Amino acid sequence: MRPDLSPELKRAMKDLRLGQLLPTLPERLRIARERKLDPEDLLLTLLTDETQRRAQQRHRVRAKDGGLQADLVFERWDPAAKITFDRRVMDELRLLRFVEEHHHALIIGPVGVGKTMIAHALGHLAIARDLSVHCETAEKLLHRLRACRLDGTHERELRRLTQVDVLIVDDLALRPMDAHETSDLHAIVCSRHKTASMVVTSNRDPSEWLALLADPLQGQALVDRFVNSAYDLVIEGESYRRRQKPKVGGEA
C-alpha cells in the first residue's frame, strides 16, 4: 500500500485547476498499478474524466442561466406514456436542423402531455451544441417586459431576446393579452423571423390566438410569420402527470 498523495502533487494539481480529480485519484492510481496500465493510458483516462466533468459543469451552468430545468431532458422521457405524436417531426426537431434553418417549433396539446418537457429537452440539446438558450413561461416573460417599460430597460431586454439563438416560450395563449403584451409578442416574433429560432408550447391552436391578441393587425402579422416558419408537433393523449400521481401503499 502506497502512501496518500504527496502535498507537492496536490498543490501542483490545484495550481493547474485539476483539484476536482484529487478525491478519486488515489483509487485511480491503485487500479492503474494493479492492472499495470501504461502511464499514457492512465493520463488519458484522467484528462478525459476531467474534460467530461468540465463539459457537464458548463452545461449545468448555462442551462440554469437559460432557465432550463435540469431534469427535463429526453433521457427522462417515459416511452410508456399514453400519448401520440408524429415521431418523424419529433426526430426532426431533436436533430435541431430547425435551428440551423432559423425555423421554429410549435408544440401543441392538452394539459399535462409533456409539452414543457419536450421544449426544455430541446433547449438542453441546443446548450450541448454551444447555442445560447433562454426559456421562460409566456406569463412571466410578458410580465417582466411590462416591468421593463417602467425602469427604462424595455428596449435592451427586447434586443437580448432577439439575439439569443433559441428562445423558448412556454404556455403561450393561456389568456387574453393586452395592447402592451400583444406589441411585445409581435416585436419578438417579427425580430426573430428568419434570423433565429423559437420553441413555443401552447394548449391552443394558432387559429385561436388571434382572439386573445389586443391588436388584430399585429396579431395577424405575428401569427402568420410564426406559423409559416414552424414545425408543428401535435401531442394527444392523457396527462403525463397522472403517471406521477402518488399512490397509497404502493398500489399500482
N, C-alpha and C positions, 0 to 999 in steps of 0.2 A: 504494500500500500504506500503510494507516494504522498508526500505532504500536500497540504492545501496550496492554492495558487499563491505565488510569492507577491509581496507588496509591490515589487517593481513591475510585475506583469499587470497587476490590477491597475496601477497608476498609468501605465502605458496605454492600456485599453481604454481607460476613461479619457485620457488625453486625445485619443483617436475617435472618441464618441462611440465606442463599442462596449460601453458598460452594460448594456442590456444582455450581452452574451455571458456575463460573469456567473449568474445563478446556475446555468446549465453546463458551463464549460468544464468543471471537474468531472462530471459524468461523461461528457463527450470525450474527454481525454482518456478516461478509464476504458471506455468502449474501444477507442482507437488503439490503445495498447493491447487489449485483449485480442482484437482482430488483426493486429499488426497492419493497420491501414497505412498507406503511403501518406507522408506529410502533405503532399499536394492535394490528395483527395480529402484529407481532414480539413485543410484550409478552405477548399472549395465548398465543403459542406457548411462550415461555419459562416462563410461570407454569403452563401445562398440563403441560409436561415435569416441572417440579418437583413439582407435585401428584401426578402418577403415580409419580414416584420415591419420594416420601414414603409413598404408599399401599403400594407394593411393599415398602418397608423395614419398615413397620409389620406387614405380613402376614408377612414372614420372621421377625421377632422373635416375634410372637405364636404362629406355627406352631411355632417351635423351643421356646418356653416350654411349649407344649401337648404336646410330644413327637411332633410330626408330622415325617416325613421329607420333605425339600424336593422330592425327585424323584418321589414317589408322588402324582402328580396325573393327572387324566383326560386331559390333553394328551399324556401319555406312554404312554397305553394303546395296546396293539398290537391293532388291529382284526382282524389275521390270525391271532390266537391260536386254537388249535383247542379252543375251549371253547363250551359252550352255556349259556344262561340266559334267563330271561324278560325281554326288553327293556322291556316295559311296566313291570315292577317297578323295573328299573334307572332308567328315565326318571323314575318317581315319586320315587325316592329322591334323584335329582340335583336335583329341584325343592325338596327339603328341606321339603316340606309335613309330613312325619312329625315334624319338629322342632317346627313350629308347633302340631301337634296333640298334642305330648307323647307320641308313639308311639316305637317302637323299630325298629331294623333288624337282622335276623339274616341273616348271610351264611354259608352252609354249603357245603362242598365238600371234595374231597380235597386233599392237599398240593400246593402249587405252582400252583393255578389262578387266583391273583390276588386272593384274599380280602383279604389285608392291604393290597394296593394300593388296592382299592376303598374300604376303610374309611378309610385315610389321605386319599384323594382327597375323600371326603365331608367329612372334617374340614377340609380346605383350603377347600371351598365354604362351610362354616359360618364359618370365620375371615373369609372375604371379605364375609360378611354381618354382621360385627362381633359374632358369637356367641363365647362362651368355649368352649374345647375342651380336654379332657385325654385323651391317648392313651397306653395302656400295655399291655404283654402281661399276660395273666392271671397268669402265673407271677411276674413282677416285682411286680405290684400286690399279690398276696396275700402275697408275701414281705415287702414293705415294710410292709404293715399288721401283720404279725406283729411286726416290729421296733418299730413304733409302740406296741404294747402294753407293750414293755419300757421305753420312755423317756417314757411318760405322754402321748403326743401322739395316741393312737388315736382318741379321740372327735373331736378337732379335725380330723384327717385325714378321717374319715368325713363330717363336716359339709362339708368342702371338696369332696369327691367328690359330695356331694348337690347342691351349689349350682352346679356347672359346667353350662352349657347342653347340651353334648354330651359324653358320656363314652364313649370308645371302648375296648373291652376285646378284645384280640386273642388268638386261640388259646385260647379257653376250653375246659375239659374235656379237656385232654390226658392228665390223670392223676387218680387219686382225690384227694379233698380231705378234710383232717382236720376236726375239730369247729370249730376257730377259723376256718379258711378258709371252711367252709360258713356259719358265722354271719356272717362279714364279707360274703360274697357275698349272703346273704339280706338283710342290713341295707342294702346298696347298692341292690339291686333294689327292695326294698319302699319305701325312702325316695324313690326316683325314680318310683314308679308314678303315672302320670297327672300328674306335675309336671315332668318333664324327660326327655330322650331318651337312649337308649343305642344304640351300634352295637357288635354283638358278632359276632366271627368264630369259627367252630368247624369242626373236622373231623367232629364228631358231631352227630347229630340230637338235639334236646332230650329226646326219649324215652330216650336213652342217658345223659343227665346224671344222672338220679336214682340210678343205681347207683354213681356216683362221689361222691355227696354223703354226708357222715357222718350227718346227721340227716334221717331220712325226711320228717318233718313240715315242717321248714324247706325241704328240697329241693322238696317238692311245692308249697309256697307260692310260692317264688321262680320256679320253672319255670312255674307257672300264670299268675302275674302278668306275667312277661316274654313268654311265648309268645303269650298272648291280646292283647297290645298291640303285637305286632311284625309288620312286613312281612318276608316270607321271600324271600330271594334265593338260590336254589339253583343252584350252578355245577357243571357236569360237564365232563369232558374231560381232556386230557393236561396234564402240568405245564407251566405258563407258563415255568418256568425252563429247560426244555430248549432253548428258543429262544436263551437267553443263554449256552449252553454253549460254551466256546472251541473253535475248530477249528484243526487243523494245516494250515498252508499256505493258509489262506483257503478250504478246501474247503466246499462247500455242504452 
